[in-house]
């Protein structure tokens, strides 16, 4: 039988996992593959965090926890997240989940009715479109423009907002572009949200991976704390992708609804993982600073290398650990070029179209890899370009 519910029919694989599987298959055949496709730190989880998690298991912290998360962790998250955003959060606004995706999916389910329109960035994280459609909403892509440092045109956003608009999704720093939204752009979004009684879901998972000045949050604008959901987590900052630990910060009434959705779906987040999260926030932060500096050095190397290849131009990302070079001058589709790079050069990366139709003409490379491998990847890429032009 295949008479599945309509809500799951449009679901598609996430590009990074699909390419990773293909790259691993080639590796198993003895091929040399440089992995720039999957968006996760190449550093191990910090030692103090791992030890805290191991100790928690050894001390019996392996039982159920409150659905919204342990109160100690919620308190620490509220305090830390508030200080970093120059505001105050109450622990009851925090909902801890197994990864950051529940803080995207569940608020969307709690807010979006069938037929509601949701504006989301394109190119953008594939889960945005998926969760909108599962909720029965209508995805409305908001193009990001290279010439605007991969921000969007504020007049275009204004034009897209209509009587059916319910939610605007932001992502800054951005996956896949590394772009950071400026204060004036966020101010305009806040004005639109207030005038039209809209919610904003702000995905800030890369908020600590920044290379210039801090990325501002829309929650700081007057009136926005009452209508903003912040999605954040531990995976990227603390190299904890496999630990599955994230959180959402939102108005208390919405947090209660989201907690109930978690109760009836995932149940709760592992206790020992939450204890490791406590150590991540309360422990020394020098390691975070060190890896951010290393990412910056890698970014500079990769951007320089890509800009040295004829037919490719690459803007300098201000945050996250991705570059999003423009290959439109090569006269080849993003998907075709990405396939050639994997099969002929052993460089695994993603076509821009993995992140939406406005990603055509671009590639996404994750620079969470060694400088040696990044240098080699640009060398291999240059060799392939020479066969095309």
PLY file of the C-alpha trace (Angstrom):
ply
format ascii 1.0
element vertex 389
property float x
property float y
property float z
element edge 388
property int vertex1
property int vertex2
end_header
0.00 0.00 0.00
1.17 3.54 -0.74
-1.83 5.72 0.07
0.18 7.97 2.38
-1.14 11.14 3.97
-0.75 14.26 1.85
1.46 15.90 4.48
4.35 13.52 3.81
4.17 13.23 0.04
6.32 16.29 -0.64
9.07 15.30 1.80
12.44 14.79 0.12
15.89 13.75 1.39
18.15 16.47 2.76
20.87 16.98 0.16
23.81 16.78 2.56
22.92 13.28 3.73
22.29 12.08 0.18
25.69 13.33 -1.04
27.41 12.00 2.09
26.06 8.51 1.41
27.22 8.66 -2.21
30.65 9.97 -1.17
31.04 7.22 1.44
30.20 4.64 -1.20
33.00 5.96 -3.43
35.35 5.99 -0.44
34.59 2.33 0.22
35.87 1.64 -3.30
39.22 3.18 -2.41
38.59 6.67 -3.79
40.12 9.72 -2.10
37.21 11.97 -1.08
37.40 15.41 0.51
34.20 15.93 2.51
32.83 19.46 2.26
29.18 18.43 2.06
28.05 17.80 5.62
27.56 20.76 7.95
29.19 19.64 11.16
32.36 20.57 13.04
35.38 18.37 12.36
36.59 18.92 15.93
35.77 16.35 18.62
33.37 17.35 21.38
35.36 19.30 23.97
36.89 17.00 26.55
35.24 18.59 29.59
31.81 18.20 27.98
32.37 14.55 27.07
33.57 13.78 30.59
30.50 15.44 32.06
28.24 13.29 29.89
30.12 10.08 30.70
30.04 10.87 34.41
26.30 11.53 34.20
25.71 8.09 32.66
27.90 6.43 35.29
25.90 8.19 38.01
22.57 6.94 36.72
21.27 9.95 34.80
19.60 7.73 32.22
15.92 8.14 33.07
13.05 10.28 31.84
13.22 14.04 32.29
10.57 16.78 32.07
9.43 17.20 28.46
10.59 20.82 28.28
13.96 19.94 29.77
15.61 19.92 33.17
14.96 23.15 35.03
18.67 23.67 35.82
19.57 23.62 32.14
16.61 25.83 31.21
17.73 28.39 33.80
21.30 28.38 32.53
20.18 28.65 28.88
17.85 31.55 29.71
20.62 33.44 31.50
23.32 32.75 28.91
21.12 33.40 25.87
19.80 36.59 27.46
23.29 37.95 28.15
24.42 37.21 24.60
21.40 39.02 23.17
21.36 41.86 25.71
17.91 40.97 26.98
16.25 38.80 29.63
14.54 35.44 29.27
12.60 33.46 31.83
13.40 29.73 32.14
9.74 28.97 31.39
10.32 30.39 27.91
12.94 27.72 27.18
12.06 24.34 25.67
14.94 21.87 25.40
14.81 19.26 22.66
16.87 16.50 21.01
18.62 18.79 18.57
17.53 22.17 17.26
15.06 20.86 14.66
12.23 20.39 17.23
12.55 24.15 17.92
11.85 24.69 14.23
9.22 22.03 13.62
7.07 22.19 16.76
6.56 25.98 16.92
5.58 25.82 13.24
3.04 23.09 14.01
1.73 25.14 16.93
1.32 28.37 14.93
0.54 27.52 11.31
-2.94 26.49 10.20
-3.60 24.78 6.85
-3.60 27.46 4.16
-1.48 29.93 6.13
1.47 31.38 4.24
4.99 31.22 5.67
7.81 33.31 4.22
11.21 31.62 4.34
14.70 32.37 2.92
15.73 30.82 -0.40
18.43 29.55 -0.63
17.81 28.25 2.85
17.88 25.23 5.14
15.70 22.50 3.51
13.81 21.77 6.73
12.06 25.16 6.53
10.04 24.23 3.45
9.46 20.71 4.75
8.05 21.78 8.10
5.80 24.42 6.51
4.27 21.82 4.21
3.86 19.22 6.97
1.95 21.85 8.98
-0.33 22.39 5.98
1.06 25.85 5.30
1.98 27.41 1.98
5.75 28.01 1.57
6.57 31.46 0.16
10.26 31.70 -0.80
12.06 34.99 -0.16
15.07 35.28 -2.49
18.49 36.07 -1.05
20.80 38.12 -3.25
24.54 37.85 -3.56
24.88 41.59 -4.23
23.14 42.24 -0.89
25.62 39.98 0.95
22.99 37.24 0.74
20.34 39.29 2.48
16.92 39.95 0.96
15.29 43.00 -0.60
13.11 44.60 2.07
10.64 45.90 -0.51
10.29 42.41 -1.91
9.52 41.11 1.57
6.89 43.81 2.01
5.29 42.76 -1.28
5.19 39.07 -0.27
3.30 39.73 2.98
-0.44 39.26 2.53
-3.58 38.57 4.51
-2.72 34.86 4.71
0.83 35.41 6.01
1.31 33.92 9.47
5.04 33.50 9.99
8.39 34.83 8.71
11.46 32.62 9.05
14.90 34.20 9.44
18.32 32.54 9.54
21.32 34.62 10.56
24.14 33.66 10.27
22.83 31.69 7.35
23.06 28.16 6.07
24.04 27.90 3.20
25.40 31.39 2.48
27.09 32.48 5.72
25.28 35.81 5.41
24.41 37.92 8.46
21.32 40.15 8.49
22.01 43.80 9.37
20.13 45.79 12.00
18.23 47.88 9.47
16.94 44.73 7.75
15.80 43.24 11.06
14.19 46.54 11.99
12.15 46.43 8.79
11.08 42.82 9.47
10.05 43.81 13.00
7.95 46.66 11.64
6.21 44.35 9.19
5.58 41.73 11.90
4.05 44.28 14.26
1.91 45.95 11.61
0.57 42.64 10.31
0.40 40.69 13.59
2.91 38.08 12.41
5.21 35.65 14.17
8.94 35.43 13.46
10.98 32.26 13.79
14.65 33.24 14.05
17.09 30.37 13.47
20.23 31.45 15.33
22.05 28.11 15.55
25.25 29.71 14.17
25.08 32.83 16.35
28.47 32.19 17.98
30.27 31.28 14.74
30.88 34.84 13.58
33.98 36.52 12.19
33.29 40.23 12.51
30.81 41.84 14.88
28.06 39.88 16.67
24.99 38.92 14.66
22.02 40.94 15.97
18.77 39.23 16.97
15.30 40.48 16.05
14.11 39.71 19.58
15.74 42.96 20.75
13.35 45.22 18.86
10.38 46.66 20.80
7.36 44.39 20.72
9.21 41.43 19.17
9.79 39.37 22.32
6.05 38.62 22.33
6.07 37.24 18.77
9.54 35.72 18.23
10.76 32.14 18.48
14.54 31.71 18.73
15.99 28.39 17.63
19.48 27.57 18.91
21.51 24.63 20.14
24.81 23.05 21.05
25.73 21.14 17.88
27.71 23.74 15.95
29.27 25.78 18.77
30.43 22.89 20.95
30.93 20.17 18.29
28.01 18.19 19.75
26.10 17.20 16.61
25.60 13.58 17.68
24.58 14.46 21.22
21.28 15.87 19.91
20.76 18.88 22.14
19.01 22.08 21.12
16.48 24.54 22.44
13.85 27.09 21.55
13.11 30.34 23.36
9.60 31.71 22.90
6.68 33.34 24.73
5.53 31.27 27.69
2.10 30.36 26.29
3.69 29.03 23.10
6.38 27.21 25.10
3.61 25.35 26.93
2.06 24.22 23.63
5.43 23.19 22.19
6.23 21.26 25.37
2.99 19.31 24.92
3.91 18.51 21.32
7.20 17.14 22.62
5.40 15.15 25.32
3.35 13.36 22.71
6.15 12.85 20.19
9.75 12.67 21.38
8.84 12.49 25.09
11.99 14.08 26.46
15.68 14.75 25.89
18.31 12.43 27.38
19.26 13.45 30.91
23.01 12.82 30.47
23.01 14.91 27.31
21.44 17.81 29.19
24.09 17.52 31.92
26.75 17.71 29.21
24.97 20.83 27.95
25.26 22.40 31.39
28.99 21.87 31.29
29.16 23.31 27.77
27.66 26.61 28.92
29.17 26.84 32.40
32.60 25.45 31.53
35.53 27.33 29.94
34.78 29.05 26.64
38.35 29.42 25.33
37.92 26.40 23.10
34.99 28.06 21.33
37.10 31.14 20.70
39.93 28.97 19.39
37.79 27.06 16.88
36.13 30.26 15.67
39.60 31.64 14.90
40.50 28.42 13.11
37.30 28.60 11.07
38.15 32.19 10.16
41.59 31.13 8.91
40.01 28.33 6.89
37.41 30.70 5.47
40.09 33.12 4.34
42.08 30.32 2.67
39.04 28.89 0.88
37.63 32.23 -0.28
41.04 33.23 -1.64
41.46 29.91 -3.40
38.02 29.98 -5.00
38.38 33.56 -6.18
41.61 32.54 -7.87
39.73 30.12 -10.16
38.61 31.55 -13.51
34.82 31.68 -13.78
34.17 31.48 -10.02
33.56 34.31 -7.59
33.04 33.91 -3.86
31.90 36.44 -1.26
33.39 36.35 2.21
30.84 34.88 4.64
30.41 36.76 7.91
29.31 33.74 9.93
28.65 29.97 10.04
31.17 27.65 8.31
30.02 27.73 4.71
31.03 29.50 1.53
28.57 29.91 -1.34
30.55 30.60 -4.51
28.91 31.72 -7.77
29.67 29.41 -10.72
27.14 30.83 -13.20
29.89 31.93 -15.61
30.86 28.29 -16.17
27.68 27.64 -18.13
26.82 24.45 -16.24
24.09 23.71 -13.71
24.97 23.55 -10.04
23.83 19.95 -9.72
25.74 18.77 -12.78
28.92 20.51 -11.64
28.61 19.10 -8.11
28.23 15.59 -9.55
31.30 16.02 -11.76
33.36 17.26 -8.81
32.42 14.23 -6.73
32.80 11.59 -9.40
35.89 12.91 -11.20
37.71 14.96 -8.56
36.63 13.35 -5.30
35.31 16.62 -3.83
31.96 16.20 -2.06
29.95 19.42 -1.83
26.36 20.51 -2.44
24.71 22.24 -5.38
23.00 25.48 -4.46
19.70 23.98 -5.57
19.80 21.69 -2.53
18.68 24.83 -0.71
15.97 26.03 -3.09
15.46 27.21 -6.64
17.28 30.49 -6.04
20.41 28.51 -5.24
20.96 27.73 -8.91
24.35 28.96 -10.08
25.97 28.39 -6.69
27.72 25.68 -4.67
27.89 25.19 -0.91
31.19 24.15 0.61
31.52 23.51 4.33
34.96 24.58 5.58
34.82 22.45 8.73
37.83 20.55 7.39
41.58 20.93 7.63
43.38 23.75 5.81
45.38 21.09 3.96
42.21 19.47 2.64
40.66 22.82 1.73
43.76 23.75 -0.26
43.67 20.39 -2.04
39.94 20.76 -2.74
40.44 24.12 -4.48
43.28 22.59 -6.52
41.05 19.72 -7.65
38.20 22.10 -8.37
40.46 24.31 -10.51
41.53 21.29 -12.54
37.92 20.38 -13.28
37.09 23.95 -14.28
39.92 23.86 -16.82
38.23 20.90 -18.54
34.95 22.82 -18.79
35.94 26.28 -20.05
0 1
1 2
2 3
3 4
4 5
5 6
6 7
7 8
8 9
9 10
10 11
11 12
12 13
13 14
14 15
15 16
16 17
17 18
18 19
19 20
20 21
21 22
22 23
23 24
24 25
25 26
26 27
27 28
28 29
29 30
30 31
31 32
32 33
33 34
34 35
35 36
36 37
37 38
38 39
39 40
40 41
41 42
42 43
43 44
44 45
45 46
46 47
47 48
48 49
49 50
50 51
51 52
52 53
53 54
54 55
55 56
56 57
57 58
58 59
59 60
60 61
61 62
62 63
63 64
64 65
65 66
66 67
67 68
68 69
69 70
70 71
71 72
72 73
73 74
74 75
75 76
76 77
77 78
78 79
79 80
80 81
81 82
82 83
83 84
84 85
85 86
86 87
87 88
88 89
89 90
90 91
91 92
92 93
93 94
94 95
95 96
96 97
97 98
98 99
99 100
100 101
101 102
102 103
103 104
104 105
105 106
106 107
107 108
108 109
109 110
110 111
111 112
112 113
113 114
114 115
115 116
116 117
117 118
118 119
119 120
120 121
121 122
122 123
123 124
124 125
125 126
126 127
127 128
128 129
129 130
130 131
131 132
132 133
133 134
134 135
135 136
136 137
137 138
138 139
139 140
140 141
141 142
142 143
143 144
144 145
145 146
146 147
147 148
148 149
149 150
150 151
151 152
152 153
153 154
154 155
155 156
156 157
157 158
158 159
159 160
160 161
161 162
162 163
163 164
164 165
165 166
166 167
167 168
168 169
169 170
170 171
171 172
172 173
173 174
174 175
175 176
176 177
177 178
178 179
179 180
180 181
181 182
182 183
183 184
184 185
185 186
186 187
187 188
188 189
189 190
190 191
191 192
192 193
193 194
194 195
195 196
196 197
197 198
198 199
199 200
200 201
201 202
202 203
203 204
204 205
205 206
206 207
207 208
208 209
209 210
210 211
211 212
212 213
213 214
214 215
215 216
216 217
217 218
218 219
219 220
220 221
221 222
222 223
223 224
224 225
225 226
226 227
227 228
228 229
229 230
230 231
231 232
232 233
233 234
234 235
235 236
236 237
237 238
238 239
239 240
240 241
241 242
242 243
243 244
244 245
245 246
246 247
247 248
248 249
249 250
250 251
251 252
252 253
253 254
254 255
255 256
256 257
257 258
258 259
259 260
260 261
261 262
262 263
263 264
264 265
265 266
266 267
267 268
268 269
269 270
270 271
271 272
272 273
273 274
274 275
275 276
276 277
277 278
278 279
279 280
280 281
281 282
282 283
283 284
284 285
285 286
286 287
287 288
288 289
289 290
290 291
291 292
292 293
293 294
294 295
295 296
296 297
297 298
298 299
299 300
300 301
301 302
302 303
303 304
304 305
305 306
306 307
307 308
308 309
309 310
310 311
311 312
312 313
313 314
314 315
315 316
316 317
317 318
318 319
319 320
320 321
321 322
322 323
323 324
324 325
325 326
326 327
327 328
328 329
329 330
330 331
331 332
332 333
333 334
334 335
335 336
336 337
337 338
338 339
339 340
340 341
341 342
342 343
343 344
344 345
345 346
346 347
347 348
348 349
349 350
350 351
351 352
352 353
353 354
354 355
355 356
356 357
357 358
358 359
359 360
360 361
361 362
362 363
363 364
364 365
365 366
366 367
367 368
368 369
369 370
370 371
371 372
372 373
373 374
374 375
375 376
376 377
377 378
378 379
379 380
380 381
381 382
382 383
383 384
384 385
385 386
386 387
387 388
